[in-house]
Amino acid sequence: MAPMDARPPLTLLDSLPPLLERALGQVREQLDGFERVVVAYSGGVDSALVAALAVERLGERAEAITGISPALAPHLREEARDQAAWLGVRHREIATAELADPAYATNPDDRCYSCKRELHSLLAPIAAAAGQACVLDGVNRDDLGDHRPGIRAAREHGVISPLAEAGIDKEGVRRLSRALGLPWWDKPAQPCLASRFPYGEPITAGRLRRVAAAEHWLRQRGFAELRVRSQGETARIELSAAALDRALDLLAGDLRQDLVTAFLAMGFSAVALDLEGLVSGKLNRDLRTR
């Protein structure tokens, strides 16, 4: 039975496969066993699902916390706030200082370990002050098979991953989010801005802001799913396969010069369009050639 101060259960708007419905029940049962929780909440679909279920089961005894640094795009910060308000979950933002750590700023291939180590070193005392709350994250089963050094930092701090433990993969996260009525269920994956830099290229606040400005410029022109990879001083634009044909048509007209002028003004020295299109984690290919 859920605790007395839990919210009314989220209603399933769509039927689910039996396996996924059992996994949802497992997550709810696990949450019912916690006295208090702190959710490492980025605003992505995964951590938002954990936050939704945490506030459903625990009410005010669940808190979502977002780490704020130049690596978080401004629009994602706003989306995280809006989603937390929609869910009715207590939400706090904390400043993180991973850029001050050379193990992050020099951008080695385990950069994410340093980032998550910084985040969880800040969440741990917050959780302790909240009455030894358990820290949860949104890691799903698919993440366990990817290059995710940050998971190691989370494990070192005793962070619990309810979705992964229940065997829920990324498709399952989206299907559950849709069935539970979360309006952002189909939100594109949007990793932190540091993922736009090839391993070994230094990361600075200025370079992060430049990438954020470039992506914002494209987003204002109707390109929703995209990356601007920063390779040296060159901006390499990745767009979804569905948007590539439209982009090529527009670049044949006035958009090309407008784009080049805008990106040069931001400080890039050259601009390129990646004809393969958007591939999440594309820069990890470099790891396979070492």
Protein Blocks (a to p, Z undefined) as FASTA:
>chain_A
ZZfkbccddddfbdcdfklmmmmmmmmmmmmmpmbdcdddehiaklmmmmmmmmmmnomm
pccdddddfklcfklmmmmmmmmmmnopacdddddfklmpmklmnopaklmmmmmmmmmm
mmmmmmmmnopaacddfbdfklmmmccfklmmmmmnopacfklmnopafklmmmmmmmno
paklmgccdddfklmpcghiacdfklmmmmmmmmmmmmmnopabdcdddehjaccddddf
klmmmmmmmmmmmmlmmmmmmmmmnopabdcddfkbpaehklmmmmmmZZ
